Amino acid sequence: MAQKLRKPLPADAQELARLHVECWKETYTQLLPDGFFDPAHSEQRLRMSDRVLEDPNPLFRISVAENEDGKLVGFAFSASPMGNTDGIPENVSRQL
């Protein structure tokens, strides 16, 4: 099945938040405390998706992948390095 990459729309916020939580569950469940993925976590991801898609920050870049049925199946988000940047080479301008 082919995927299509595109810029997300504000209408994608709910699906993007769902996908974000599912990806984190699959990747980090064994590393995080029980109960981490509670309804409040999902709601926080939805608020974040709404904010990012409604008022895009030019320093952030986000793309989504959708399948032939139009369902989101992946995403990538990048920004300038944030927080402690010790050890990050000076020529690195983005973090994924």
Biopython code that builds the backbone (N, CA, C, O; Angstrom):
import numpy as np
from Bio.PDB.StructureBuilder import StructureBuilder

atoms = [
    (1, "MET", "N", (0.838, -1.172, 0.000)),
    (1, "MET", "CA", (0.000, 0.000, 0.000)),
    (1, "MET", "C", (0.887, 1.241, 0.000)),
    (1, "MET", "O", (1.814, 1.339, 0.804)),
    (2, "ALA", "N", (0.613, 2.179, -0.884)),
    (2, "ALA", "CA", (1.414, 3.390, -1.005)),
    (2, "ALA", "C", (1.009, 4.427, 0.042)),
    (2, "ALA", "O", (-0.158, 4.532, 0.421)),
    (3, "GLN", "N", (1.991, 5.178, 0.492)),
    (3, "GLN", "CA", (1.733, 6.284, 1.404)),
    (3, "GLN", "C", (2.033, 7.592, 0.684)),
    (3, "GLN", "O", (2.849, 7.656, -0.236)),
    (4, "LYS", "N", (1.348, 8.619, 1.133)),
    (4, "LYS", "CA", (1.535, 9.960, 0.582)),
    (4, "LYS", "C", (1.993, 10.868, 1.722)),
    (4, "LYS", "O", (1.382, 10.877, 2.791)),
    (5, "LEU", "N", (3.056, 11.625, 1.503)),
    (5, "LEU", "CA", (3.522, 12.603, 2.489)),
    (5, "LEU", "C", (2.895, 13.949, 2.164)),
    (5, "LEU", "O", (2.787, 14.345, 1.003)),
    (6, "ARG", "N", (2.479, 14.646, 3.233)),
    (6, "ARG", "CA", (1.883, 15.963, 3.029)),
    (6, "ARG", "C", (1.994, 16.779, 4.308)),
    (6, "ARG", "O", (2.298, 16.259, 5.382)),
    (7, "LYS", "N", (1.738, 18.066, 4.158)),
    (7, "LYS", "CA", (1.679, 18.966, 5.313)),
    (7, "LYS", "C", (0.327, 18.742, 5.993)),
    (7, "LYS", "O", (-0.697, 18.692, 5.312)),
    (8, "PRO", "N", (0.302, 18.607, 7.316)),
    (8, "PRO", "CA", (-0.978, 18.385, 7.986)),
    (8, "PRO", "C", (-1.837, 19.649, 8.012)),
    (8, "PRO", "O", (-1.333, 20.771, 7.951)),
    (9, "LEU", "N", (-3.133, 19.433, 8.105)),
    (9, "LEU", "CA", (-4.122, 20.504, 8.193)),
    (9, "LEU", "C", (-4.679, 20.559, 9.616)),
    (9, "LEU", "O", (-4.585, 19.569, 10.341)),
    (10, "PRO", "N", (-5.254, 21.687, 10.032)),
    (10, "PRO", "CA", (-5.870, 21.746, 11.355)),
    (10, "PRO", "C", (-6.892, 20.629, 11.588)),
    (10, "PRO", "O", (-7.056, 20.163, 12.715)),
    (11, "ALA", "N", (-7.567, 20.207, 10.538)),
    (11, "ALA", "CA", (-8.557, 19.122, 10.670)),
    (11, "ALA", "C", (-7.908, 17.777, 11.008)),
    (11, "ALA", "O", (-8.610, 16.838, 11.384)),
    (12, "ASP", "N", (-6.599, 17.668, 10.884)),
    (12, "ASP", "CA", (-5.874, 16.425, 11.191)),
    (12, "ASP", "C", (-5.498, 16.300, 12.666)),
    (12, "ASP", "O", (-4.939, 15.281, 13.070)),
    (13, "ALA", "N", (-5.793, 17.309, 13.472)),
    (13, "ALA", "CA", (-5.303, 17.336, 14.858)),
    (13, "ALA", "C", (-5.702, 16.095, 15.653)),
    (13, "ALA", "O", (-4.857, 15.503, 16.324)),
    (14, "GLN", "N", (-6.953, 15.696, 15.593)),
    (14, "GLN", "CA", (-7.430, 14.539, 16.365)),
    (14, "GLN", "C", (-6.689, 13.266, 15.955)),
    (14, "GLN", "O", (-6.211, 12.513, 16.803)),
    (15, "GLU", "N", (-6.603, 13.040, 14.661)),
    (15, "GLU", "CA", (-5.939, 11.834, 14.159)),
    (15, "GLU", "C", (-4.437, 11.870, 14.441)),
    (15, "GLU", "O", (-3.843, 10.839, 14.756)),
    (16, "LEU", "N", (-3.829, 13.033, 14.331)),
    (16, "LEU", "CA", (-2.403, 13.163, 14.629)),
    (16, "LEU", "C", (-2.134, 12.878, 16.100)),
    (16, "LEU", "O", (-1.168, 12.190, 16.431)),
    (17, "ALA", "N", (-2.972, 13.394, 16.979)),
    (17, "ALA", "CA", (-2.811, 13.136, 18.414)),
    (17, "ALA", "C", (-2.962, 11.646, 18.713)),
    (17, "ALA", "O", (-2.191, 11.086, 19.492)),
    (18, "ARG", "N", (-3.945, 11.008, 18.100)),
    (18, "ARG", "CA", (-4.151, 9.561, 18.300)),
    (18, "ARG", "C", (-2.919, 8.783, 17.845)),
    (18, "ARG", "O", (-2.441, 7.890, 18.546)),
    (19, "LEU", "N", (-2.416, 9.131, 16.673)),
    (19, "LEU", "CA", (-1.240, 8.448, 16.134)),
    (19, "LEU", "C", (-0.018, 8.668, 17.014)),
    (19, "LEU", "O", (0.762, 7.743, 17.241)),
    (20, "HIS", "N", (0.150, 9.891, 17.509)),
    (20, "HIS", "CA", (1.277, 10.214, 18.380)),
    (20, "HIS", "C", (1.248, 9.348, 19.640)),
    (20, "HIS", "O", (2.267, 8.781, 20.033)),
    (21, "VAL", "N", (0.082, 9.251, 20.267)),
    (21, "VAL", "CA", (-0.050, 8.429, 21.474)),
    (21, "VAL", "C", (0.211, 6.960, 21.151)),
    (21, "VAL", "O", (0.908, 6.282, 21.907)),
    (22, "GLU", "N", (-0.328, 6.462, 20.056)),
    (22, "GLU", "CA", (-0.120, 5.056, 19.694)),
    (22, "GLU", "C", (1.354, 4.758, 19.439)),
    (22, "GLU", "O", (1.851, 3.710, 19.850)),
    (23, "CYS", "N", (2.052, 5.657, 18.772)),
    (23, "CYS", "CA", (3.486, 5.465, 18.529)),
    (23, "CYS", "C", (4.266, 5.427, 19.839)),
    (23, "CYS", "O", (5.140, 4.582, 20.032)),
    (24, "TRP", "N", (3.935, 6.360, 20.738)),
    (24, "TRP", "CA", (4.616, 6.375, 22.041)),
    (24, "TRP", "C", (4.309, 5.111, 22.829)),
    (24, "TRP", "O", (5.204, 4.551, 23.461)),
    (25, "LYS", "N", (3.069, 4.651, 22.805)),
    (25, "LYS", "CA", (2.716, 3.417, 23.524)),
    (25, "LYS", "C", (3.534, 2.254, 23.009)),
    (25, "LYS", "O", (4.084, 1.477, 23.789)),
    (26, "GLU", "N", (3.615, 2.132, 21.693)),
    (26, "GLU", "CA", (4.350, 1.018, 21.094)),
    (26, "GLU", "C", (5.840, 1.092, 21.429)),
    (26, "GLU", "O", (6.482, 0.063, 21.642)),
    (27, "THR", "N", (6.380, 2.287, 21.474)),
    (27, "THR", "CA", (7.815, 2.462, 21.671)),
    (27, "THR", "C", (8.237, 2.511, 23.133)),
    (27, "THR", "O", (9.268, 1.944, 23.494)),
    (28, "TYR", "N", (7.451, 3.184, 23.988)),
    (28, "TYR", "CA", (7.919, 3.512, 25.334)),
    (28, "TYR", "C", (7.171, 2.842, 26.489)),
    (28, "TYR", "O", (7.535, 3.064, 27.643)),
    (29, "THR", "N", (6.155, 2.042, 26.228)),
    (29, "THR", "CA", (5.371, 1.464, 27.318)),
    (29, "THR", "C", (6.246, 0.778, 28.360)),
    (29, "THR", "O", (6.019, 0.936, 29.560)),
    (30, "GLN", "N", (7.233, 0.029, 27.919)),
    (30, "GLN", "CA", (8.079, -0.721, 28.858)),
    (30, "GLN", "C", (9.028, 0.180, 29.649)),
    (30, "GLN", "O", (9.603, -0.249, 30.649)),
    (31, "LEU", "N", (9.191, 1.418, 29.204)),
    (31, "LEU", "CA", (10.126, 2.327, 29.859)),
    (31, "LEU", "C", (9.449, 3.345, 30.777)),
    (31, "LEU", "O", (10.117, 4.026, 31.555)),
    (32, "LEU", "N", (8.144, 3.444, 30.686)),
    (32, "LEU", "CA", (7.402, 4.462, 31.437)),
    (32, "LEU", "C", (6.576, 3.823, 32.540)),
    (32, "LEU", "O", (6.252, 2.638, 32.461)),
    (33, "PRO", "N", (6.234, 4.584, 33.561)),
    (33, "PRO", "CA", (5.449, 4.020, 34.668)),
    (33, "PRO", "C", (4.042, 3.622, 34.230)),
    (33, "PRO", "O", (3.480, 4.195, 33.296)),
    (34, "ASP", "N", (3.487, 2.632, 34.920)),
    (34, "ASP", "CA", (2.100, 2.232, 34.669)),
    (34, "ASP", "C", (1.196, 3.447, 34.811)),
    (34, "ASP", "O", (1.398, 4.280, 35.694)),
    (35, "GLY", "N", (0.216, 3.542, 33.952)),
    (35, "GLY", "CA", (-0.727, 4.645, 34.021)),
    (35, "GLY", "C", (-0.278, 5.899, 33.295)),
    (35, "GLY", "O", (-1.010, 6.889, 33.272)),
    (36, "PHE", "N", (0.913, 5.883, 32.699)),
    (36, "PHE", "CA", (1.411, 7.073, 32.007)),
    (36, "PHE", "C", (0.458, 7.496, 30.892)),
    (36, "PHE", "O", (0.194, 8.684, 30.708)),
    (37, "PHE", "N", (-0.049, 6.524, 30.158)),
    (37, "PHE", "CA", (-0.923, 6.816, 29.017)),
    (37, "PHE", "C", (-2.385, 6.878, 29.444)),
    (37, "PHE", "O", (-3.227, 6.133, 28.943)),
    (38, "ASP", "N", (-2.664, 7.766, 30.364)),
    (38, "ASP", "CA", (-4.038, 7.943, 30.838)),
    (38, "ASP", "C", (-4.779, 8.916, 29.912)),
    (38, "ASP", "O", (-4.165, 9.488, 29.013)),
    (39, "PRO", "N", (-6.075, 9.110, 30.115)),
    (39, "PRO", "CA", (-6.827, 10.038, 29.260)),
    (39, "PRO", "C", (-6.258, 11.459, 29.254)),
    (39, "PRO", "O", (-6.357, 12.156, 28.243)),
    (40, "ALA", "N", (-5.673, 11.890, 30.353)),
    (40, "ALA", "CA", (-5.088, 13.235, 30.401)),
    (40, "ALA", "C", (-3.913, 13.353, 29.426)),
    (40, "ALA", "O", (-3.706, 14.406, 28.823)),
    (41, "HIS", "N", (-3.146, 12.269, 29.276)),
    (41, "HIS", "CA", (-2.029, 12.283, 28.327)),
    (41, "HIS", "C", (-2.554, 12.456, 26.902)),
    (41, "HIS", "O", (-2.016, 13.249, 26.128)),
    (42, "SER", "N", (-3.600, 11.717, 26.563)),
    (42, "SER", "CA", (-4.196, 11.835, 25.228)),
    (42, "SER", "C", (-4.745, 13.231, 24.993)),
    (42, "SER", "O", (-4.594, 13.785, 23.903)),
    (43, "GLU", "N", (-5.380, 13.802, 26.005)),
    (43, "GLU", "CA", (-5.929, 15.153, 25.886)),
    (43, "GLU", "C", (-4.804, 16.179, 25.701)),
    (43, "GLU", "O", (-4.956, 17.134, 24.940)),
    (44, "GLN", "N", (-3.689, 15.986, 26.388)),
    (44, "GLN", "CA", (-2.547, 16.893, 26.241)),
    (44, "GLN", "C", (-2.005, 16.824, 24.817)),
    (44, "GLN", "O", (-1.660, 17.855, 24.239)),
    (45, "ARG", "N", (-1.926, 15.638, 24.252)),
    (45, "ARG", "CA", (-1.437, 15.482, 22.878)),
    (45, "ARG", "C", (-2.394, 16.147, 21.895)),
    (45, "ARG", "O", (-1.957, 16.732, 20.904)),
    (46, "LEU", "N", (-3.695, 16.060, 22.160)),
    (46, "LEU", "CA", (-4.660, 16.714, 21.287)),
    (46, "LEU", "C", (-4.498, 18.235, 21.357)),
    (46, "LEU", "O", (-4.524, 18.908, 20.326)),
    (47, "ARG", "N", (-4.331, 18.775, 22.556)),
    (47, "ARG", "CA", (-4.112, 20.225, 22.692)),
    (47, "ARG", "C", (-2.840, 20.647, 21.955)),
    (47, "ARG", "O", (-2.815, 21.690, 21.301)),
    (48, "MET", "N", (-1.779, 19.831, 22.064)),
    (48, "MET", "CA", (-0.533, 20.135, 21.380)),
    (48, "MET", "C", (-0.741, 20.118, 19.863)),
    (48, "MET", "O", (-0.280, 21.019, 19.162)),
    (49, "SER", "N", (-1.428, 19.101, 19.361)),
    (49, "SER", "CA", (-1.683, 19.015, 17.920)),
    (49, "SER", "C", (-2.513, 20.191, 17.442)),
    (49, "SER", "O", (-2.216, 20.784, 16.405)),
    (50, "ASP", "N", (-3.545, 20.528, 18.186)),
    (50, "ASP", "CA", (-4.369, 21.694, 17.825)),
    (50, "ASP", "C", (-3.511, 22.949, 17.738)),
    (50, "ASP", "O", (-3.596, 23.705, 16.770)),
    (51, "ARG", "N", (-2.692, 23.161, 18.747)),
    (51, "ARG", "CA", (-1.860, 24.368, 18.812)),
    (51, "ARG", "C", (-0.869, 24.416, 17.647)),
    (51, "ARG", "O", (-0.732, 25.447, 16.988)),
    (52, "VAL", "N", (-0.191, 23.315, 17.397)),
    (52, "VAL", "CA", (0.828, 23.271, 16.346)),
    (52, "VAL", "C", (0.205, 23.453, 14.959)),
    (52, "VAL", "O", (0.793, 24.105, 14.096)),
    (53, "LEU", "N", (-0.976, 22.884, 14.745)),
    (53, "LEU", "CA", (-1.584, 22.961, 13.420)),
    (53, "LEU", "C", (-2.371, 24.249, 13.192)),
    (53, "LEU", "O", (-2.495, 24.705, 12.056)),
    (54, "GLU", "N", (-2.900, 24.833, 14.252)),
    (54, "GLU", "CA", (-3.661, 26.078, 14.106)),
    (54, "GLU", "C", (-2.757, 27.298, 13.978)),
    (54, "GLU", "O", (-3.082, 28.237, 13.251)),
    (55, "ASP", "N", (-1.637, 27.294, 14.671)),
    (55, "ASP", "CA", (-0.746, 28.449, 14.687)),
    (55, "ASP", "C", (0.683, 27.956, 14.499)),
    (55, "ASP", "O", (1.463, 27.941, 15.452)),
    (56, "PRO", "N", (1.033, 27.555, 13.284)),
    (56, "PRO", "CA", (2.349, 26.952, 13.076)),
    (56, "PRO", "C", (3.492, 27.907, 13.405)),
    (56, "PRO", "O", (3.483, 29.078, 13.025)),
    (57, "ASN", "N", (4.460, 27.377, 14.113)),
    (57, "ASN", "CA", (5.686, 28.102, 14.418)),
    (57, "ASN", "C", (6.633, 27.865, 13.243)),
    (57, "ASN", "O", (6.891, 26.712, 12.896)),
    (58, "PRO", "N", (7.153, 28.916, 12.625)),
    (58, "PRO", "CA", (8.029, 28.709, 11.464)),
    (58, "PRO", "C", (9.306, 27.927, 11.789)),
    (58, "PRO", "O", (9.975, 27.433, 10.881)),
    (59, "LEU", "N", (9.642, 27.812, 13.065)),
    (59, "LEU", "CA", (10.829, 27.042, 13.443)),
    (59, "LEU", "C", (10.553, 25.547, 13.487)),
    (59, "LEU", "O", (11.487, 24.745, 13.509)),
    (60, "PHE", "N", (9.278, 25.162, 13.499)),
    (60, "PHE", "CA", (8.897, 23.752, 13.530)),
    (60, "PHE", "C", (8.513, 23.303, 12.121)),
    (60, "PHE", "O", (7.975, 24.075, 11.326)),
    (61, "ARG", "N", (8.799, 22.054, 11.842)),
    (61, "ARG", "CA", (8.376, 21.452, 10.572)),
    (61, "ARG", "C", (7.693, 20.140, 10.911)),
    (61, "ARG", "O", (8.186, 19.362, 11.728)),
    (62, "ILE", "N", (6.562, 19.904, 10.282)),
    (62, "ILE", "CA", (5.832, 18.668, 10.514)),
    (62, "ILE", "C", (5.270, 18.166, 9.195)),
    (62, "ILE", "O", (4.764, 18.939, 8.381)),
    (63, "SER", "N", (5.369, 16.864, 9.000)),
    (63, "SER", "CA", (4.796, 16.191, 7.836)),
    (63, "SER", "C", (4.055, 14.966, 8.330)),
    (63, "SER", "O", (4.412, 14.381, 9.353)),
    (64, "VAL", "N", (3.031, 14.586, 7.606)),
    (64, "VAL", "CA", (2.294, 13.371, 7.923)),
    (64, "VAL", "C", (2.318, 12.455, 6.712)),
    (64, "VAL", "O", (2.464, 12.903, 5.575)),
    (65, "ALA", "N", (2.173, 11.175, 6.977)),
    (65, "ALA", "CA", (2.031, 10.176, 5.925)),
    (65, "ALA", "C", (0.636, 9.594, 6.048)),
    (65, "ALA", "O", (0.188, 9.250, 7.141)),
    (66, "GLU", "N", (-0.042, 9.488, 4.925)),
    (66, "GLU", "CA", (-1.372, 8.888, 4.936)),
    (66, "GLU", "C", (-1.405, 7.747, 3.930)),
    (66, "GLU", "O", (-0.705, 7.765, 2.917)),
    (67, "ASN", "N", (-2.235, 6.758, 4.234)),
    (67, "ASN", "CA", (-2.362, 5.642, 3.313)),
    (67, "ASN", "C", (-3.363, 5.976, 2.206)),
    (67, "ASN", "O", (-3.883, 7.090, 2.149)),
    (68, "GLU", "N", (-3.628, 5.018, 1.339)),
    (68, "GLU", "CA", (-4.528, 5.254, 0.204)),
    (68, "GLU", "C", (-5.947, 5.589, 0.637)),
    (68, "GLU", "O", (-6.702, 6.185, -0.130)),
    (69, "ASP", "N", (-6.321, 5.210, 1.867)),
    (69, "ASP", "CA", (-7.652, 5.511, 2.391)),
    (69, "ASP", "C", (-7.711, 6.869, 3.089)),
    (69, "ASP", "O", (-8.767, 7.261, 3.584)),
    (70, "GLY", "N", (-6.583, 7.595, 3.135)),
    (70, "GLY", "CA", (-6.538, 8.893, 3.775)),
    (70, "GLY", "C", (-6.307, 8.842, 5.271)),
    (70, "GLY", "O", (-6.389, 9.875, 5.936)),
    (71, "LYS", "N", (-6.014, 7.650, 5.832)),
    (71, "LYS", "CA", (-5.743, 7.511, 7.265)),
    (71, "LYS", "C", (-4.280, 7.835, 7.543)),
    (71, "LYS", "O", (-3.389, 7.375, 6.830)),
    (72, "LEU", "N", (-4.038, 8.634, 8.592)),
    (72, "LEU", "CA", (-2.657, 8.940, 8.961)),
    (72, "LEU", "C", (-1.979, 7.686, 9.495)),
    (72, "LEU", "O", (-2.512, 6.997, 10.364)),
    (73, "VAL", "N", (-0.792, 7.400, 8.959)),
    (73, "VAL", "CA", (-0.043, 6.211, 9.361)),
    (73, "VAL", "C", (1.362, 6.551, 9.863)),
    (73, "VAL", "O", (2.104, 5.664, 10.285)),
    (74, "GLY", "N", (1.726, 7.827, 9.817)),
    (74, "GLY", "CA", (3.036, 8.233, 10.302)),
    (74, "GLY", "C", (3.146, 9.741, 10.325)),
    (74, "GLY", "O", (2.329, 10.450, 9.737)),
    (75, "PHE", "N", (4.168, 10.223, 11.012)),
    (75, "PHE", "CA", (4.429, 11.655, 11.058)),
    (75, "PHE", "C", (5.884, 11.887, 11.431)),
    (75, "PHE", "O", (6.545, 11.017, 11.997)),
    (76, "ALA", "N", (6.367, 13.073, 11.103)),
    (76, "ALA", "CA", (7.705, 13.501, 11.509)),
    (76, "ALA", "C", (7.613, 14.964, 11.903)),
    (76, "ALA", "O", (6.945, 15.760, 11.243)),
    (77, "PHE", "N", (8.288, 15.302, 12.983)),
    (77, "PHE", "CA", (8.269, 16.652, 13.527)),
    (77, "PHE", "C", (9.705, 17.025, 13.810)),
    (77, "PHE", "O", (10.420, 16.277, 14.476)),
    (78, "SER", "N", (10.140, 18.173, 13.314)),
    (78, "SER", "CA", (11.506, 18.607, 13.603)),
    (78, "SER", "C", (11.505, 20.066, 14.023)),
    (78, "SER", "O", (10.599, 20.832, 13.695)),
    (79, "ALA", "N", (12.548, 20.426, 14.760)),
    (79, "ALA", "CA", (12.707, 21.787, 15.248)),
    (79, "ALA", "C", (14.183, 22.018, 15.529)),
    (79, "ALA", "O", (14.991, 21.090, 15.480)),
    (80, "SER", "N", (14.517, 23.248, 15.820)),
    (80, "SER", "CA", (15.872, 23.553, 16.254)),
    (80, "SER", "C", (16.146, 22.814, 17.560)),
    (80, "SER", "O", (15.220, 22.581, 18.337)),
    (81, "PRO", "N", (17.408, 22.439, 17.816)),
    (81, "PRO", "CA", (17.713, 21.773, 19.081)),
    (81, "PRO", "C", (17.237, 22.612, 20.272)),
    (81, "PRO", "O", (17.413, 23.830, 20.302)),
    (82, "MET", "N", (16.633, 21.934, 21.249)),
    (82, "MET", "CA", (16.095, 22.615, 22.429)),
    (82, "MET", "C", (16.704, 22.019, 23.689)),
    (82, "MET", "O", (17.276, 20.930, 23.660)),
    (83, "GLY", "N", (16.577, 22.731, 24.774)),
    (83, "GLY", "CA", (17.060, 22.224, 26.055)),
    (83, "GLY", "C", (18.579, 22.187, 26.082)),
    (83, "GLY", "O", (19.246, 23.042, 25.499)),
    (84, "ASN", "N", (19.109, 21.196, 26.761)),
    (84, "ASN", "CA", (20.552, 21.043, 26.898)),
    (84, "ASN", "C", (21.130, 20.603, 25.554)),
    (84, "ASN", "O", (20.861, 19.496, 25.087)),
    (85, "THR", "N", (21.908, 21.458, 24.950)),
    (85, "THR", "CA", (22.491, 21.143, 23.648)),
    (85, "THR", "C", (23.962, 20.735, 23.747)),
    (85, "THR", "O", (24.664, 20.675, 22.737)),
    (86, "ASP", "N", (24.425, 20.456, 24.970)),
    (86, "ASP", "CA", (25.803, 19.991, 25.138)),
    (86, "ASP", "C", (26.006, 18.721, 24.312)),
    (86, "ASP", "O", (25.192, 17.799, 24.362)),
    (87, "GLY", "N", (27.072, 18.686, 23.572)),
    (87, "GLY", "CA", (27.399, 17.498, 22.792)),
    (87, "GLY", "C", (26.786, 17.483, 21.405)),
    (87, "GLY", "O", (27.101, 16.601, 20.606)),
    (88, "ILE", "N", (25.916, 18.438, 21.096)),
    (88, "ILE", "CA", (25.340, 18.500, 19.753)),
    (88, "ILE", "C", (26.282, 19.336, 18.888)),
    (88, "ILE", "O", (26.564, 20.488, 19.218)),
    (89, "PRO", "N", (26.762, 18.773, 17.798)),
    (89, "PRO", "CA", (27.676, 19.533, 16.937)),
    (89, "PRO", "C", (27.045, 20.841, 16.460)),
    (89, "PRO", "O", (25.834, 20.910, 16.247)),
    (90, "GLU", "N", (27.858, 21.862, 16.296)),
    (90, "GLU", "CA", (27.351, 23.176, 15.901)),
    (90, "GLU", "C", (26.668, 23.165, 14.542)),
    (90, "GLU", "O", (25.792, 23.992, 14.288)),
    (91, "ASN", "N", (27.053, 22.242, 13.660)),
    (91, "ASN", "CA", (26.445, 22.215, 12.328)),
    (91, "ASN", "C", (25.089, 21.506, 12.305)),
    (91, "ASN", "O", (24.475, 21.405, 11.243)),
    (92, "VAL", "N", (24.611, 21.017, 13.445)),
    (92, "VAL", "CA", (23.297, 20.379, 13.508)),
    (92, "VAL", "C", (22.266, 21.470, 13.787)),
    (92, "VAL", "O", (22.272, 22.092, 14.849)),
    (93, "SER", "N", (21.384, 21.688, 12.816)),
    (93, "SER", "CA", (20.417, 22.770, 12.946)),
    (93, "SER", "C", (19.000, 22.274, 13.249)),
    (93, "SER", "O", (18.125, 23.082, 13.560)),
    (94, "ARG", "N", (18.759, 20.971, 13.165)),
    (94, "ARG", "CA", (17.422, 20.428, 13.383)),
    (94, "ARG", "C", (17.514, 19.176, 14.250)),
    (94, "ARG", "O", (18.513, 18.458, 14.208)),
    (95, "GLN", "N", (16.482, 18.919, 15.027)),
    (95, "GLN", "CA", (16.348, 17.635, 15.731)),
    (95, "GLN", "C", (15.021, 17.036, 15.324)),
    (95, "GLN", "O", (14.042, 17.757, 15.128)),
    (96, "LEU", "N", (14.983, 15.715, 15.194)),
    (96, "LEU", "CA", (13.781, 15.017, 14.774)),
    (96, "LEU", "C", (13.040, 14.530, 15.988)),
    (96, "LEU", "O", (11.985, 13.908, 15.859)),
]
sb = StructureBuilder()
sb.init_structure("model")
sb.init_model(0)
sb.init_chain("A")
sb.init_seg("    ")
for serial, (resi, resn, name, xyz) in enumerate(atoms, 1):
    if name == "N":
        sb.init_residue(resn, " ", resi, " ")
    sb.init_atom(name, np.array(xyz, "f"), 0.0, 1.0, " ", f" {name:<3s}", serial, name[0])
structure = sb.get_structure()
